Amino acid sequence: MVTKDMIIKDIVDKYPQTLPVFGQFGMGCLGCSGALFESLEQGALAHGIDVEVMLNAINKLVQKQ
């Protein structure tokens, strides 16, 4: 399970299948330095994204696999 306090890079490293979800929510900048230290919640807030909606989408994908 992914939590909103996890670092974005750690999420993608552990669950590479989530990369398209980040793109769907307009967070295509996973190569930027923010992804190295920002939590999912911090990144979502910076992009104006509802973190709970994004978190649900990510966890649905993770649970399928």
N, C-alpha and C positions, 0 to 999 in steps of 0.2 A: 504494500500500500504506500502510496505517495502522500506526504503531508505538506501543508502550505509553508512549513518552516524549513523544508529541504532546499538545498542549494540547486539552482537550475541545472548546472553542469552535472551534478551528481545524479539528478533524475535522468537526464539524457544518457549519461554513461551507463547507468544501471538498467534503464529501460529505453533503448534506442528506438523502439517502435513508437514512442511518444512524440518523436520529432515532428511528424505531420500535425499533431494536435497543436503544438506551439505555433506552427505556421497558420493554422486555421484561425487562431486568436490574434494574429498579427504580430507574433513574437518571432520573427524570422531572423533576429539578430543574435542567435545563440553563439556566434563566434566572437561577440563583443566581450570586453572585459567584465561587464556587469554580470554576465552569466556565470563567471567564476566565483563570485562572492555573494550575489543576491539570492535571497530565498524566492521561492515561487510567488509568495505573497508580495514581496517587494517589487518583483518584476511586473506582476499583474497590475499593481497600483500605479507603477510608472507608465504603463501603457493604457490605463483606464479600463482595465478588464476586471470583471467580477471574478475574484479568485475562487469562490465556491463553485461557480459554473465550470470554470476551467479545470479545477481539481476533480470534479465529478467526471468530466470527459476523460481526463487522464486515467483515473482509477478504473473506469469502465473498460478502457482499452487494456490496461495492465492485468485486470482480473480475467479477461478473455484468454490470455496467453499463459 
